[in-house]
């Protein structure tokens, strides 16, 4: 799937924000004519208390898969673009969250 894209926006955001930002940016790009825009957030979806996956997502306009779920090595991708990212060893360690929007 990634071979279908030549451009992307990789961004860092605060906790629980990458998915929200990716969905909003994907929508804006789509409305501007980039019909293949595809946003990805970070971590598991936490939009609903109980997932309705079997019946169909209740919040399809907000939910996006994580980069990790799509097989993307977030550490290598972020480092390759000059972002600082390290494995969290302690709860006091700085945490970095990333989102990605594929564009074409």
MIRORO-81458 format. One record per residue: x, y, z of N, C-alpha, C, O, CB in turn; residue in three letters. Coordinates in pm, whole numbers, plus 32768, in hexadecimal, padded with zeros to 4 digits. Glycine has a CB too. Layout:
% MIRORO-81458
XYZXYZXYZXYZXYZAla
...
END
This chain:
% MIRORO-81458
80527F8980008000800080008056807E8000803680DE7FBA7FA380008078Unk
80C2807F804D811680F680568155811A7FD08175818E7FB8818380E180BEUnk
816880B77F7A81A180D17EF68147812A7EA0817681627E3D81BB804E7EAEUnk
80CA81377EC4806B81897E79807D821F7E94803F82727E517FDD815F7E9AUnk
80CF82407EF580DE82CC7F20816E82FB7F0C81CE82B07F1E80B582DB7FB2Unk
817A837A7EE781FE83B87EDA821684237F43828884487F5D820F83F37E50Unk
81AB84547F8081B684C07FE2816C849B8062810D844E8062818085447FA8Unk
819D84D780CF815C84BF8150817F853281AE81E0857A819A81878436818CUnk
812D854082148148859F82808157854D82FF80FA850A832B80D5860C828EUnk
81CD8552833A81E8851283BA81EB85818421822F85E6840F826F84BF83B7Unk
81A3856E848F819E85D784F581A2859B8580817D852885968121862C84E4Unk
81D085ED85DE81D385C7866B8167861686B38151868B8695826085E286AAUnk
812385D6871080B78618875980B285E287E880F58581880A802F86028712Unk
806386248839805285F788C38002857688C77FC085508867800C86638917Unk
8009853489377FC484B5894D7F3184BD89247EEC851E89437FCE848C89DFUnk
7F03845788DE7E79844788AD7E5184AD88427DDD84B188197E1A84538921Unk
7EAE84FD88137E8E856087AD7EAF8534871E7E6C856386C27ED685DE87CBUnk
7F1284DC87077F3584BB867D7EC0848886297EB484AD85B47FA18455867DUnk
7E6C843586607DFC83FD86137D98846A85F07D66846F85807DB7838D8661Unk
7D7B84C0864D7D1E852F86367D54858C85CA7D0B85B3856F7D05857E86BAUnk
7DD285AE85D37E11860685717E1685C484E87DF9860384837E9F862D859EUnk
7E3B854384E47E4484FA84657DBD84F4841F7DB5850683A67E79846B847DUnk
7D5384DC84697CCC84D6842E7CA4855D83F57C6B856583887C6584A88496Unk
7CC085C9843E7C9C864F84107CED867683957CB686AF83367CB286B68480Unk
7D6F865983967DC3867B83247D9E862882AA7D9C865A82397E5786668347Unk
7D8185A882C07D56855182527CD8858B82117CCF858F81967D3B84C18285Unk
7C7A85B582607BFD85EE822A7C17866C81D97BE2867C816B7B9B860D829DUnk
7C6A86C5820F7C89874181C87CCE872481437CAE876280DE7CE2879B821EUnk
7D2B86C881437D7086A480C77D11866580627D1686837FEB7DE5864480E5Unk
7CB9860F80927C5785D1803A7BFF863B7FF87BE786387F7F7BFF856D8089Unk
7BD0869980487B7A870480147BC4875F7FB27B8587A17F5F7B4287578086Unk
7C4887627FBC7C9A87B27F5F7CBD87647EE07D0587967E8A7D1A87E07FA5Unk
7C8A86E97ED57C9F869C7E5B7D0186297E657D1885E37E027CCC86F67DF3Unk
7D3986147ED87D9585A47EEC7D43852A7F197D3E850A7F907E0685C87F55Unk
7D0484E97EB97CA184817ED97CDD84037F197C9283B17F4E7C59845A7E5CUnk
7D5F83F47F167D9D837F7F567DDA83A07FDE7E20834C80177E0883467EFBUnk
7DC0841780137DF7843B80957DD083D180FC7D5E83A481007DC584C880C1Unk
7E3183AB814E7E1A834081B07E66836182307EE1836682307E4682B58178Unk
7E1D8378829D7E5B839C831C7E6B8326837A7E1A82CB837D7E0A8406835EUnk
7ED7832C83C57EF382C7842C7F1B830D84AC7F64837084AA7F62826483FDUnk
7EEC82D8851B7F0C8311859C7F7282BD85E77FCA827F85AB7E8F832085EEUnk
7F6482BE866A7FC1827686C17F74822787297F1382598764802482D78705Unk
7F9E81AD87407F64815B87AA7ED8812A878C7EA28140871F7F6281A98828Unk
7E9D80E687EE7E1880AD87DB7DAA811787D97DBA818388127DFB80488848Unk
7D3E80F687997CCB815087957C89815288207C7180EA885C7C6481248726Unk
7C6E81C988507C2E81D988D37BB3823388C97B8B8273892A7C9182138939Unk
7B77823788517B068290883D7A87826188847A3782B388B07AEB829E87AAUnk
7A7581DF888E79FD81A788CD7A24815489477A92811D894D79AC81518869Unk
79CB814D89A579E480FA8A1B79E6806689F57A38801A8A26797981138A87Unk
798B803F899B79837FB6896979847FBB88D179338000889479047F6D899EUnk
79DF7F72889479EC7F73880379787F2887C1794F7EBE87F07A737F3487D9Unk
79457F61875678D87F24870A790C7EEE868578C47EF2862078667F8A86F2Unk
79857EBD868379C67E91860979707E2F85BA79647E3B85407A4B7E518629Unk
79377DD085FC78E77D6985B8786C7DA4857278457D75850778BA7CFE861BUnk
78307E0A85AD77B97E4A857377DF7EBB8514778D7EE684C2775E7E7E85E1Unk
78577EEC852078847F5E84D378A67FD2852F785F7FEC8590781A7F88846DUnk
790F80168510793F8085856378D480F185707897811B850E79C080C18528Unk
78BF811D85EB785F818886077899821285EA784E827385DB783381828696Unk
791C821C85E2795D829E85D279C0829B855E7A3482C1856B79A582C88654Unk
798F826C84EE79E2825784777A2582D884467A9182D1840C798D821D8407Unk
79E8834A845D7A2583C884317A9B83F384877AEB8446845D79BD84348430Unk
7AA683BB84FE7B1383DF85597B7C837185697BF2838E857D7ADA840085E1Unk
7B5282F5855F7BAC828485767C0E827585027BE8827F848D7B5D8202858AUnk
7C8B825B85237CF2824184C07D4D81D484F97D5F81CB85727D4382C3849CUnk
7D87818384A17DE5811E84D47E65816285027E8481D384DB7E0480B58466Unk
7EAE811D85567F2F815285817F98813085197F8880D384CA7F57811B860EUnk
8004817A851C8073815C84C380A680CE84DE80C58083848280E581C484D4Unk
80AF80AB855E80DF8027858580877FB8854C80B97F52851E80E6801C861EUnk
80037FCD85507FA47F69851F7FB07F5584887F8B7EEC84547F167F918543Unk
7FE47FBA84447FF57FB283B280807F7C838D80A57F7C83187FE0803C8372Unk
80CA7F4F83F1814D7F1383D781BE7F7683C682287F53839481457EBF835EUnk
81A87FF183F0820F805883E38266805884608233805A84D081D180E383CAUnk
82E88057844C8347806184BB834E80F584E18393814484A183D680288493Unk
8306811A854982FB81A68572838381DD859D83A4824F857D829681B585E4Unk
83D1818D85E3845381BB861184AD81DD859A84E782498596849681518669Unk
84B78183853B850C819A84C584D7820E84718525825D843D8514811C8471Unk
845382178462841782818412843183098452845C8367840E8380826A8401Unk
8418831584D3842C8394851984C083BB851984E2842D84FA83F8838B85A9Unk
8516835E853B85A6837C853D85D983A284B2862E83FA84A585F483038571Unk
85A58360844C85CE837C83C285AB8408839585E6843C8337859083198365Unk
854B844583DA852284CE83B885548534841E852985A7841E848B84D683AFUnk
85AF8509847485EF856684D285A8857A855685D085CF85A585FD85E78492Unk
853E852D857084F9853885F0854484E7865A85858483863B8467850785E5Unk
853B851486D6857684CA8745850E846C877D849E8495879C85AC852A87B3Unk
853183EE878A84D6838A87C38529831C8805858782E887C88477834E8755Unk
850682F9887E854C829188C984E68234890984718259891985A882CF8936Unk
851181BE892C84BC815F897484A481998A00850181C98A4184FD80D0897BUnk
842981938A2D840481C58AB28427815A8B1883F380EA8B13836C81EB8AB9Unk
847D817D8B7484A6811D8BDD8464813E8C63844C80E58CB4853E811D8BEDUnk
844781BC8C78840B81EA8CF6839482448CD2839382838C69847382378D4FUnk
833282498D2B82BD829D8D1082E183318D09829483818CD4825382878D7AUnk
835483558D3E838083E08D3C83CE84038CBC83EC84788CA583D683FD8DB5Unk
83EE839F8C6B843783B88BEE83DE84098B8F836483F88B8E846383338BAAUnk
841B84618B3E83CA84AC8ADD838B844D8A7783CB83EE8A48842185158A94Unk
831084678A5882C8841289F882AD84608979828D84D7897C824383DF8A35Unk
82BA841B890982A784598886823E840A883A8245838F8833832D84608836Unk
81DC844F88028170840F87B6816F8449872A817B84C2871680E7842487FDUnk
815F83F086C88167841A863C80ED83EF85EE80AE8389860C81E383E185FBUnk
80CE843E858B8065841F852D809D842D84A08106846A848C7FEA84798541Unk
805783F48440808483F883B6800B8404835B7FA783BE836E80D8837A8393Unk
8014845B82FA7FAB846482947FEF8451820D8046849F81E67F5E84EE829CUnk
7FC583E981C87FF683CE81417FA9842380E07F2F843180EC7FEA8337811DUnk
7FEE845D807F7FAE84BB80237FCF84967F928043847E7F727FDB854C8041Unk
7F6D84927F3D7F7C848A7EAB7EF4847D7E6B7EEA84757DF17FD584147E82Unk
END
